[in-house]
């Protein structure tokens, strides 16, 4: 949480998921505030590693569908979120 606050000037207590990866791209650490405390998750995979998005200034932004694909070691770039229209009241 200190890295998120001090290095990136972001709020680790806003409900966003902050992902840190290893240099070899085979390990992830996730930090998220769940309303009662900070939760840290660690995931390690065998093989080539996670397909990682390009970073700008050390930070990336992906949507929920892309995050879920990344965490399941799928190609997150092929994930397109579904857009549904809201119902219109008559």
C-alpha positions, 0 to 999 in steps of 0.5 A: 500500500505504501508503494501505491501511495508514495510511488504512484500517488494513488489511493490503495483504499478506493477498491481498485486492484493494484497488480505488481509483477515479477521481472520474469512475468511469472508471478503476480501480487495483487493488493485490494481494499475489501472494505475491512482491510487490505487483501494481498493475493500471490499467484505464480505460474509455470512456463512462459509467464503472464501476457502483460500489457504495455505500461505508461509511467509504470501504470496500466489500466485494464477493465474487469474482463481483461483483469480476469483473463490476465489472472487466468493466464489467458490473452487479455488482449483478445477480451472485449467487454460486452456492451449492453443497452440499458432498458428504456422506460415507457 
